[in-house]
Amino acid sequence: MTDHDVIVVGGGVAGLSAATFTARHDFETTVIDAGDAILRRNAHLENFPGFPAGVNARLLLAMMRDQAERSGCPVVEADVTSVEETDGEFAVETAGGDRYRSRYVVAATKNEVDYLDPVEGVGIVDRGKTFVDCDEHGRTGVDGLYAAGRLAGKPHQAVVSAGHGAEVAVTLLEDDDAPFYHDWVAPEGYFTGRDREVPPGCEEIDDEEFRRREATSLEVLRAYVSDPYPEGPRRHPSLRDAE
Ligand SMILES: Cc1cc2nc3c(=O)[nH]c(=O)nc-3n(C[C@H](O)[C@H](O)[C@H](O)COP(=O)(O)OP(=O)(O)OC[C@H]3O[C@@H](n4cnc5c(N)ncnc54)[C@H](O)[C@@H]3O)c2cc1C
């Protein structure tokens, strides 16, 4: 049994994005992912902001996972079989029998909802595929349980799911009692130069620190893009089964 602030179930773009935000705010976060993000099936991702000529979708997922891990959030490969809620705390169990205890759960599993069966009060919407009933910020009918990305009924686009993951995480932080303003890195003096405290969640960095971080980000990016990413598109499961 491990104590956590947040367990994110599902490590596609929605879950990884949500986890990066909660982990960056020092919420002990773990992503548990079964390893079959739908974006792995994309042939070449050409509408995700920041990639002028597109990107191998598997590379994007690898970079997003790395970003979550660098923010302090481990990504565990496992199938979550059940989530139970008792007295405002969640018990999350995997097929391998591992159990995690957490204050919050972010469900980001696209159309997979079976593991939520034991949670009383969570609404499931069946439109041929299943979605979790939630408000636009991902709040479900159960305190502490959020839904992110496609599972929350968002349009079937990667950037929308990633953005919604971030929105859900910020909503969770705002719903918590922890102080939070924005997740911003600002230049030195941006707040303090105007006699303002640096707000919680924000950081001011000086020029030297900016150069240091830029050098690291360039080095990390170079390592990713120096060669073609070894993994190509994954076929539809029905075609994989026929192989
Ligand atoms: C062929 C194809 C091409 C596409 N091309 C584009 C495109 O060009 N541009 C675009 O914007 N969008 C595209 N999309 C859509 C885009 O991939 C999705 O809308 C988006 O990635 C959804 O992200 P998500 O995080 O909500 O879900 P997912 O990425 O599916 O993440 C869900 C994760 O949850 C995991 N999971 C499920 N159940 C469990 C469980 N019980 N325990 C643990 N983990 C679990 C899954 O393994 C998966 O990793 C494409 C989709 C397909 C099928």
The ligand as an ORCA input file, in Angstrom:
! r2SCAN-3c Opt
* xyz 0 1
  C      -5.583      6.040    -36.167
  C      -5.698      7.294    -35.298
  C      -5.083      8.458    -35.699
  C      -5.220      9.616    -34.949
  N      -4.632     10.739    -35.400
  C      -4.794     11.908    -34.731
  C      -4.233     13.099    -35.238
  O      -3.601     13.108    -36.298
  N      -4.415     14.229    -34.513
  C      -5.128     14.272    -33.363
  O      -5.262     15.342    -32.767
  N      -5.667     13.139    -32.856
  C      -5.531     11.955    -33.509
  N      -6.092     10.813    -33.013
  C      -6.891     10.902    -31.769
  C      -6.006     11.009    -30.513
  O      -5.039      9.979    -30.568
  C      -6.859     10.874    -29.233
  O      -7.984     11.694    -29.256
  C      -6.063     11.199    -27.970
  O      -4.771     10.653    -28.056
  C      -6.798     10.670    -26.748
  O      -5.948     10.764    -25.636
  P      -6.375     10.205    -24.208
  O      -5.208     10.465    -23.308
  O      -7.703     10.762    -23.828
  O      -6.576      8.634    -24.421
  P      -5.483      7.499    -24.682
  O      -4.301      8.043    -25.378
  O      -6.135      6.344    -25.340
  O      -4.989      7.098    -23.236
  C      -5.666      6.158    -22.453
  C      -4.610      5.299    -21.762
  O      -5.260      4.585    -20.711
  C      -4.700      3.289    -20.673
  N      -5.674      2.441    -19.970
  C      -6.900      2.038    -20.370
  N      -7.478      1.266    -19.415
  C      -6.575      1.193    -18.412
  C      -6.576      0.534    -17.148
  N      -7.635     -0.202    -16.718
  N      -5.465      0.636    -16.366
  C      -4.401      1.375    -16.767
  N      -4.357      2.031    -17.950
  C      -5.430      1.929    -18.755
  C      -4.508      2.922    -22.142
  O      -3.587      1.841    -22.275
  C      -3.979      4.236    -22.684
  O      -2.569      4.300    -22.596
  C      -5.977      9.622    -33.732
  C      -6.561      8.445    -33.301
  C      -6.440      7.278    -34.072
  C      -7.123      6.027    -33.622
*
